[in-house]
Amino acid sequence: MDVPRVRDVLRALDTITGGRVVTDIGQVARTSNRFVVIKSSGIPGKAVMEVPGLVFGDPDRPVRRLAVTMTLTESQIELAGAMEIDAIVAHHPVADAANSGGVPLKFYLSLYGIALFEVHEAFHGLHPGIPFLHGHRPVRVDIAYGGVPGNIMYVGEPLDGIRTAGDILHRLEDFMGFARERDALDSDRELRECPDAMETVVATGPQLLNGTPDSPVRQILHIFPHTGFSDAHLSQALSEHPEVNTIVASISRVRPSSPLVEKAREMGLTFLVGNSHAVEILENGMPLAYALHALLPTVEVWLFRERVLALPLERAGHAAVRQYAQDMAGRFLLPREAARPSGR
């Protein structure tokens, strides 16, 4: 059997997304593909264009090993190089330097012979997995609510067995394996002799911000605050769906003082935060990886899962590297009068 090529991965992504990807990056400037969008906060020079499809790489290059990730980083490029990964499919859009250690993508990726794809908006709305994990079946899906690209909103009916807010929390606990994540953090704390260490998945576990575990669930409004979903959007959505009594915010979170939560309190609605971005690699990345493996069965597929560990400065690294860092700071980075020796 012939070894699949980079172009075969592109075809597979086009099949999975129902024709949403750009099949020729040279046509980006002329494309009418609605999934080619520019994301910008208005910060000068920081806009990025999403181009679902092949971003970099030789279409004829063989692909024996492929990695699926959420957000590309230089650590992942290094891991891919060490593992002889031939192609990376990133969910989120990539940009020169931002996703490649401060250098152009072509220099870093060509060093290890890695082809790079992105999908993001082209993948959104293709499967109901995130609602399913959060205990509901969508009856409405909008991936650009209020005319904002990527502002995803679901309205859903609870699945069998989901009667209360507590049922949603228990469902997420079981599906996502949060007990194992807590065990892993406990092991890190013990190994590093640092009880204050923290990790993203554990720190951002699901929780209720309004209501009680016994609060009944009738109809669910499922939102993603980081996409630009505002309190005005919330008011509009609730007016369109007056049967909603439970709001679920996932991927990103809100604080208890958020206007979204305040609105829920005013209206007597249950408000809970579900899975965070830290586990989207399981929610979206894993279904994508399984689909790619089904279409490219001879390709070895890996999931690149990011795990961010927070450590107090005085416990970060080994004693020797802490001393090194203090020496570099004191000798070269601080004014002479500000440099003071400190303990390990």
N, C-alpha and C positions, 0 to 999 in steps of 0.2 A: 504494500500500500504506500502511495506517495506521501511524503511528509507534508502536512499543511503549511501554507505560506501565510505571510502577513495579510495578503489580500483575502485569504480565506477567513481570517478572523474578522476582517471588515465586512465580508458578506454575511457572516454569522450574526454580527451586531445589527446589520441591516434587516436580517430576517427577524431577530428578536424584537426589534423596535418597530416592526411593520413599515420599514422604508423611511425611517426618520433621520438616518445618518447622512452625512455628506460623503459621497463616494469618490469625489475628486477634490482634494483640498485646494487645487489650483483654481477652482470655480467659486471659492468662498465669496469673493467680491461681487459675483454676479448671481449668487444663489437667491432663491425666494424661499428657502427652507426656513420655516418659522421658528425652528429650534436653534438657529444661529442668531444669538442675541448678545448684546453688549451689556454687561453688568457694571454699574458705576454708582458710587456714593457721592460723586461730584468732587472727589479728592483729585487734584491735578495729577495726571500721569498714572493713575492707579486703576483705570478701567480695564476690563478684560473681556475678550470676545469668546463666547462658548462656540466650539465647532465640534459637534458630535461626529465621531469617526476617527480616522487615522490622523494624528497630529504630527507625528515624526516617525520615520523609518522607511526602509526599502520594502516595497510591496512584494518583492520576490524572495525575501529572506525567509528561510525555514523557521517554523515555530514548533518546538518540541515541548517547551515549558512556558506557561503563561501564568501571570499573577493578576488577581483582581483586588483592587484597593479602593478606599474611599477618597483620600486626599494624598496626592503624591508628595513625598519629601525626599531630601537627600539621603536620609537614613534608609529609605526604601529602595532608592536607586543603588545604594551600596549593597544592600541585602540581595537585590536582584542580580547584581553583578557577581557576587560571591556564589550565588546558587545557580548561575548560568541560565537565568530566566531570559527568554527571547522576546517577550512582549508583556507590557503592563496595560491593563484596562483600568483606567481611573474613573470613578463615578463623577467626581467634581472636576470642573474645568481647570486647566493648567495654564501657567504663564511663565515666560522666560524669567529666570532668576528666582522668582517667588517659590517655585516648586522644585528648584534644582540647585539649591545651595548657593544662590547668588550669582550663578554663571548661566550663560545661554544653554537652553536645553540640548541643542544639537551637539555641543562639545561634550557634555556629561553623558548623554545617552549613547552617542556614537563610540565613546570610549569602551563601553561594555556591549555594544551591538544590540541595544534594546529598542524595540519599536514601542510607540506610545499611542494609546487611544483614550478618548474621553467620551462620556455619554450624557450625563446629567439630565437636563430638561428633556432630552429625547427618551429617557428611560422612565420619567415620571408618569404615573397614571396607567402603567402597563399591567400591573397586578394589584390585587387588593390586600397584599400581605400585611402592610402596616396597620390598616384598620382591623384585619383579622386578629393580629396579635393583641390589639387593644380591645378586642371583644365585640366588634360590630361588623355588620354587612352594609357597605355603602349603597345608599339609594340616590345619592347625588355626588358627583365628582367634578370639581372645577380646579384646573391646574394653573389658572391665571385669574383668580377671583379679584373683582374690582378692576380688571384690566391690567393687573400687575403680573408680568411673566414670573412663573415659579411660585406665586402665592397660592399654594395648594389648600383646598378646603374639602372636607368630606362631611356629608350628613349621613348618619348610619342608624340602622336598627340593631338592637342588641342581639347577639347570638344566643342560642339555647344555653342556659346555665348562667347567663349574665343578668342578674337581677338587681345587684347593688354595686356601688362604687368599689366596695371591698372585693367583689368578684373580679373586677378589672385588675386591681392591684395583685391579687393572688395569681391570676392568669399570667401576668407579666413576670412575676417571680418564677413561675414554673417554666415558661417558655425560654426565658433569657438566661436561666441558670445563675441568678444573682448570688445564691449561696456559695457557689464555686468561686465567684469573683471575690466575695468577702474572705473566703479561705485563702485565696492567692495573696490578697493584701496582708492578711495576718502572717503569712509565711514571709513576705517581704519585710514586714516590720520586725519579725523575730531575727531574720538573717542579718538585717542591717542594724539591729539593736536600736531601732528608731520607732517608738510607738506612735509618733506624730505623722508618720508617712501617710500619704493619701493618694488615691487613684481615681481616675475620672468616673468609671462605671459605678463604683461604690458611692462616690460623692454625689452622683446625680441620679440616684435611684428614684423610682416613681413615688409620688406622695400626694396627699390630698391638701389642697389649699383652701377649699371651701366645702363644707358638708362633712358627713361622717361616713365611716365604712358601711353603715346600714342605709345610706341615702339611696332611694330607688332609682333605677336607670330606665328611662322610657325611650327617648331618642337622643342621639349623641351628635354634637357638633365637634369635629376633630380638626384642629388648626395647628399651624406651624409658625410660631411667632416671629422667628428670625427671617421669614420670607417677606416681611412687610405687612403682616396682618395687624391692622390697627383696631383701636376701640370703635372707630367709625365702621369698619368692616364687620365687627362683632354685632353692633347694633343693627346693621343692615341684614346680616345673616339670620339673626334672631327674629327679625320682622318677617323674613321670608319663610322661616320654619318655627312657628310658635310652639310646636310640640316638643322642641328641644328642652331638656331639663338637665343635661349633663354636658359639660365642656371638657374635652381632652386636648391638652397641648403636648405635642411631642416633637422629637428631634431637637428642638431648642426648648428652653424653659423660661418661665417668668417668675419674678419675685412676688411674694404675697402682697406687696404694695402696688403691683402693676394695675394700670387702669382697666385691663381686661379682667383681672380678678375682682376689682372693686365693682365693675359692672355686674359680674356674676353674683356678688353678695347683695347688691341692690335688688336684683331680680329673684333672689332665692334659688339660684342655680348651683348645682354641684360643679366644682372645678378641680380637676386633677392634672398633674403633669405625669406623663408616661415615660417611655424610653427616650434617652438623650441621643445626641449625635454620636456618642461614643460607641453605640451598638448598632448604628445603621449599617455597618459592614455585615451584620447578620441579617438585618431586616431587608436590605436591598442588595447588598453585595453578594450574599450567598445564593439567592435565587438567580442572579445574573451569572454567577460562576457555574451553577448546575446547568443552566441553559446552554452556556458555551461548551461545557463538557459534553452535553448530549449531541450538539451539532459537530463538535470536533473531538470525537471519542479517543483519538490517538494522542491528543495533547494532554500533558500532565498539568492540571490546574491547581494553583495554590491560592490561598486567601491571605493577603497581607493585612493583619489586624494590628492597629495602632493601640498601644497601651502607654498612657502617660502617668508617670509616678511623680508625685510632689514630695520633696524632702526639704527640711530646714537646711539652710546653707551650712550650718556647722556639722551636719550629718551627711551631706552630699559627698559622694566619691569616697576614695580611700584616704587614709591619713596623709600619705605621701603626696597625693595630688592636691589635697587641701592646702598643704604647706607650700607647694608650688604656686598655687593660685594666689595665696596671700603674698608670696614673695614678688610675683609679677605685678600685682596691684600696688604694693608698697614701693617697689623700685621704679616702676615705669608709668603707672597710670594716675598716681596721686601726687599733688604738690608735696614737696619734701616735708613741710611742717605738718601735713595731715597724715602722713604715713606713721602708723604706730604698730609695733609688733603685737600679735594676739596669739592666744593658745590654739592648739590644734582642735 
